[in-house]
Amino acid sequence: MLAGCSSGAPSSSSTTTTTTTAPTTIPNLQPFADATGNVSTYTTAGVIDETTPFFQSLGTNGRTCATCHQAAQGMTMTPAANATLFNSTNGTDPLFAAVDGANYPTAPTGDLASHSLILNNGLIRVAETLPAGTQFTITALSDPYNCAITTDPTTGRPTISVYRRVLPSTSLIFLSDVMWDTRETISPLTTASTFASNLSADLNHQLLDAISTHAQGTVVPTATEQSAILALEQGLFTAQASDSAAGSLSSGGATGGATALAGVNYYPGINDAFGGDPQGKPFNQNVFTLFTAWNNSANAAQASIARGQGIFNNAPLQINNVSGLNSNNTALGNPATIQATCSTCHDTPSVGNHSMPLVMDTGQADIASNVTGPGLTNGLAQLSQPNLPVFQITGCKNAANQPITIVTSDPGKALLTGLCSDVNRVKVPILRSLAARAPYFHNGSASSLTQVVNFYNARFGMGLNPQQKTDLINFLSAL
């Protein structure tokens, strides 16, 4: 198991006559209990070897890749597990290193208040320096941790601190972008012939950055260490294995679970909802068919999951006021409203991210007191927003060329590019193993899948009744 979030070295305890050494492998498909059943990870290597560099400290603060990527937590980390670890170690575990595991970089070790975001919302601090030529001006309206905007000592440019969930280090061979704001996607993941090599290059770039920043490394890992980490990561597939009421998610003709996920066919642009499939195939909104065999099942829980799958694929949404879809997307013609379903944006079959790069702003980073319109206002009311810095962005214009002011807790990709058109936009994430890795959205603003469903139901006028909401939640929990 990956309990402990420490250096990854095998632990041992001894008496005068025996020595017991902790296991150094995680068996393939080892089940871990979560909110609705069990989650498991399939590895092409046969077992997950905990003696490999992924589990070794390659920096200076004791962190490993496994510090933030736990098999028991969907290959990410969760607030509940973080709180347990904080209590058992008095906050001394490397996970809570102040470099980004605390609300601010000078936080004292073991102080609960200054680690509230990682403990309550599973958020780490991400500091991004604005590029030269940034189109907008950014100021802090609220700075609860006194580090919202600082100055980079090398460039003199503003450095912005935002707080984001750790993405899972699994099912990576389906990525169209690496990080929430597309950082680390140095080589594009848009062409089948170059996908494998570009993905390896991007993930290698990401692991080097992670070691130098998150682990505060001073020595570049060897080529052998880098290759071992990449091989492990790209061979992992994580999914819900069983549901406490429905049973095995791969029984009765269903094809849930991590083994089936590992066999999913993928190429960049597959089933693209906006006509970008390189094979010219039309979009099929039935993105998920995992539980079709459970339609009309005598098992009530199985039948609910199957109905939820149908809702995901077919329930209509009215998408409006979404940057990246309704605006700032010339390929779509900037339509005022898009008639869609959940599968329009989550179009990769059996996986649920977008099969071509797509960054958009559905509003989770907006501040409720500064938005208008019932959709977004009612949607934000469904969420549990963390106590985050609030930024004001000026210098941008709307489609009518009128100056606008944007208030947000996370400017998203705009921190990377400096472009007004990228403000608040983040990528569409993979949807598998959701039950194991609450909270949701890039800023952890949905504490449960109930809040996720309630947000989208209000935001895009889905009109779901209570039973339909329950069915959709049950389906998402079974992914």
N, C-alpha and C positions, 0 to 999 in steps of 0.2 A: 504493500500500500504506500501511498504518497503522503501519509499523515505526517505532520510536523513542519512542512514547508521549510526545511533547513537545508543543510549543505548537500543532502542527498547521499552522503556516505552511510553505509550500513551501520546501524547502532547495535550495541551488544550489552548484555548484563552478565555478571559472573558470580559464582559462589566458589567455595573452596574445592568443589568437585566437578562442576559442569560449567559450560559456557553456551549461551543461547544467542545465536545471531539472527537478526531480523531477515526476512526473505529479501532477496535481491531481484526478484522478478514479479511482475504482475501477470497472472495467467491470461491468455487470450479470452476475451469476453467475460472477464471477472465482473460479476454484478455488484453494484453499489446502490444502496437504498437512497431514494430521493423522495420528493414530495408526493409522487403518485405511484411509485412502484420501484423499478430498478433501471439504472442506466449501465451501459457497458461499452467498452471500446474494443474494436477489432483491430489487430495489427498484422500487417503482412509478414512481419518477422516471426510470428508464432507466439512470442511472449514479449512483454515490455521489459527490457533489461535495465534495471535501476543502477547498474554500474557504469553505464555509458555517459558521455559528456553532458547530455541533457540534464542529468541529475547531479552534476559536479559543479562546484563553485569555481567559476572561471574569472571572477572579478575580485574585488577587495572587501565586499561587505557581507559575504557568506551566502548571497543569493545564488540560486540555480534557475534554469528554465522552469523546473518543476515547482519552484516557490510560488509562482502565479498560475501554473497550469497543472491542476490536480485531476487525476482520473476520476476520483469520487465526486468531482464537481463539474463534470462535463468538459474537462481539460481547460477550465478557467478557474476562478476562485470566487467564493460567495461570502456575503456578509456574515451569515450564521457560522460558517467554519472559521472565518477570520476572527470573530469574537471569541470563539472557544479557544483558538490558538493564542490570542492576546492574553486571555485570562490565565492559561496554563503556563505561559512563558513570561508573565508580567510585562508583555509588550516588547520583549527583547529578541523575538524571532526576526530573522533578516527581512521577512515580508514587510515589517513595519519601519524599515529604514527611512529616515526622514527625507532622503533624496526625492522620493515620490510616493512613499507609502504613508505619508502624513499630510495633513492639510497645508503645511508650509515647511520649507526646507530647514528651518532651525528648530523644529519641534523637539521637545525633550523626550527621551526614551521612556516608554511606559505611561505617558500621559494620555488618558482616555479622551479628553476633550479635543486635543490636537490631532487625534486619529479618527475622528468621528465619521469622516466620509468613507474610509476604507472599511470601518466596522459596521456602519449602518447601511451603506449603499454599495459597497464593493467597488469604490472608485479610486483610481490612482491619479496623481497630479501629472499633467502633461504640460511642459513649458515649451512654447514655440515662439521663435523669433521672427517677426514680420520681415518679409523680403524688402529690399530696396525697391522703390517704385510702387509701393502699395497704394491702391487707389482711394482708400478711405482713411479716416481718422477714427481712432478708437480711444475711448475714455472709460474709466470704471465708475459706474453709478453706485455700486455696492462692492466693498472689498473686505469680506468678513475675516480673511486670513492674512491681510496685509501683504499680499504678494501677487495681486491680480495682474498688475503691469509693473514690470521692472525694466532695467536697461541692460542689454547684453554688453558685457565689459569689452568684448573684442570689436564688435561692429558698431556699438552705440545705438543699435536699433531697439525698439520696444519688444520685450518678451512677455507673452501673454500666458498666464496659467489657467488651464481649464482642467476638468476632472471627468474621466471617462472609464467605462467598463473595460476590462481586459478581454479581448477576443479569444475564443478557444483555439488552441494549437492542434486542431484536428480537422479532418475532412478538407485539408488544404488544397487538394488537387482539383477542387471545384471553384477556386477563387477567381474573381474577375478584378478585384482590387485587394490589397493586403490589409491596410489599416483603415480605421473609420474614415479618416480624411484623405485617404489614398497615399499617405506617406509610405515609403518603401516600395511602391510600385514603380520602380525605376525603369524596368523593361515592360512594355505593355503585354497584357495577358489576353490578347484579342485575336490571335491567329493560331490555328491548330498546329501548323508546322514549327512554330517557335515557342509554343506554350510551355512545354516541359522544361526547356532550357531557360526560358525567361522566368518561370516560376522558381526554379532553383536559384537563379541569380537574385531575384527579389527577396526570397526567404533568407538567403545567405546574407544579403545586405541588412535585412531586418535583425538577424541574430547578432551580427557584429555591433549594430547600433544598440541593441538591447543589452549586450554585455558591457559596452562602454558607458551606457547611461544608467540603466536600472541596476546593474551589478557593479557599477563604478569600476569597471575593469581598466587596467593600465597596460595589459599585455594582450596582443591579438591572439586569439586561439589558433592552434595549428591547423593546417589543412585537414589533417586526419580528424581532429575534433569537430571542425566545421562539417565535414562530410558525414560524420556519425550523427550529428544533430539533425541535419537535413534528411537523412535516410529514415530516422525514427519518425520525424514529424510527418513526412509525406506518406508514411505507411499506416497512419492512424485514421480510424473512422469511428465516430462516437454517435450513439443513438439510444433512445429509450428502448429497453429490452422487454420490459413487462409492465403491465398496469395492474394495480392492486385489485381492481374489479373485473377488468377484461381478460386478465391472464397474459400469457405470452403474446407478444405483438407480432409473432411470426407463426401463429397457429391458425388452423381453420382456413388456410388459403391466403392469409394476410402476409405481407412482405415487409413488415416493420423490422426494426433491429439493425445492428451495426454490420452484420455479415452481408445482408442484402445491399446496404448502402455502399459497401466497398465494391460491389459489382456494378454500380450504376454507370452507364455510358455517358460520357461528357466530352464536349468540345466547346470552345469559346463561341458564344452566340447560339447555342442549341436552344431551340424553342423561343427565340427572342420575341418578346411581345410586340416589338415595334418594327418588325420586318427585317431584322438584321441577321437572321439565321444564314450562315454562309452556304448552307446546302439548299437554300431556297425553300425550305419547308415552312408551311404556315404555322402561326402560333396556335397551340392547343391549350386552352385554358384549364384543362384537366391535368394540372401539373402534378398533383399527388393522386396516385391510384393504389397506395399501399393497403388500404382497408376496404377496397371495393368488394372483396369477397364477404365482408361482414354486413353488407346491406341486408336489412331484414333479418339479422341474426336473432335467435331466441335469447341470446345473452344481451341483456339491456345495455350493459356498458359497452359491449362491442358495437351494438347498433347505434349508440350515441356517437361513438368515435367515427363510424362510417358516415353518419349524417353530418358531423362536423367537417369531414373531408369534403363533402358535397358543398357545404356552405363556403368553405375556403375557395373552392374552385369556381363557384357559380353565383354566389350572392353579389348583387350589384353594388358598386360604390360610385359615388359622384366625386371624382377627384378635382379639386379646385384650389387655387392659391398655393400651389406647391412649386417652389422654385426647383428647376431641374426637370419638370414635366410641363406645367402650365406656362412657365416662363423660363428664360435662360436655357432653352432647348430649341434651337432653330430647326433641328431635324424633324421635330414634331409640329413645327409651325406655331408654337406657343398657343395651344387651344385653351379657351377659357375654362372648359370642363372636359374631362375625359371620362367616358363610360368604361368602367373597369371592374375587375374583381381583385381579391387578394393576390391571385396568381399572376396578375398583370405585372406587378413589380417583382414578385417572387417567382420568376418564371423557369428556373432551372429544375427540370423534372426530378422528383424525389429528393431534392436538396433544399430548394426554396430561396436561394439568393438570386440576384439578377445575372444572367449568363454573359452579359456584356457590361462594361463599366457603367454604373449609373449612381450618381450622387444627387441627393435631393433633400428638400427640407419639408418634412411633414408637420413640423411645429413643436416638437418636444422641447426644444431649447428656448422657445418663446416665453415671455413673461406675461402671465395672465392679465395683469393690470394694463398692459400696453397693446393688446390685440383687440380687433373688432371682428364682428361676424359671428353668428351663433355656432357654426361648425367648430372652429378652432377654440372659441371661448368655452363651449361645452366639453370639448375634448380635453382641454387642459384641466378642467375641473375634475376629471376622472383620475388624475395622476397624483403621485406623492412626490412633489419636487424636492430634491435635496437643497440644503442651504449653500448655494453656489454664488460666486461673484457674478455681478450683473454688469454687462458692458453696453455702452452706447456707441453705435457706429453712424458716422455722418460722412457726407461726401459722395454718396451713391444716389442714383436716380431710378425711378420706376420706368415702366414701359412707355409712359407718356412723357418721359424726359423731365419729370418733376423731381426735385430734391426730396429725399426720404430720410427718416431717422429710424434705425433698427435697434431694438433693445433685445438682448439675448444673453444667455448664460454660456454659450459656446458658438463662436463664429464658424466652426467647422473647417471645411477645406480652404476657406478664405485666409486662414492663418498661414497656410502653406503657399498659396498663390498670390495673395494680396489683391485678388479680384473681387469687385462688388458682386459679380454674378455667382460667386461661390459662397457667399455668406450663408451660414447655417446649414450648408449641405454636407451630408455624410452618406456613406455607402449603404446598400441593402445587404444585411447580413444573412448568413446561412441559418436555417431554422431548426436544424436537428438538435436533439438532446436538450430541449428547452426546459423541461421539468427539473433538470439537475442544476440549472445555472441562473436562477433569478438573482437580482432584478434585471429588468429589460430596458431596451433602448440604450443608446450610447452613454447617456447621463444617468442611468439607473433610476429614471423617474417613474417607472412602472414596477411596483414591488411584486406584482403577481401577473399571471396571464389573464386573470379577470380584469385587471386594470388595462392591460394591453387591448383586450377585446372591447372594453367599454370606451376606450379612447377612440379607436377606429370607428366604432359604431356611431359615436357622436360626431367625430370629425368629418366623416364622409357620408353621413346619412344612410347607413346600411339598414336601419329600421328593424333590427333583430329583436325578436321577442325573447323572454327569459329562457325558454327551452333551447332556442337556437344559440343563444350565448353560451349556455352550458355545453351544448354539443360541440361548438367551435373550440371552447376551452379544453374539452376532453380530447379533441383531435390534436390540438397543439401540444398538449401534455404527452401525447403518445408518439411524438416525433423523435 
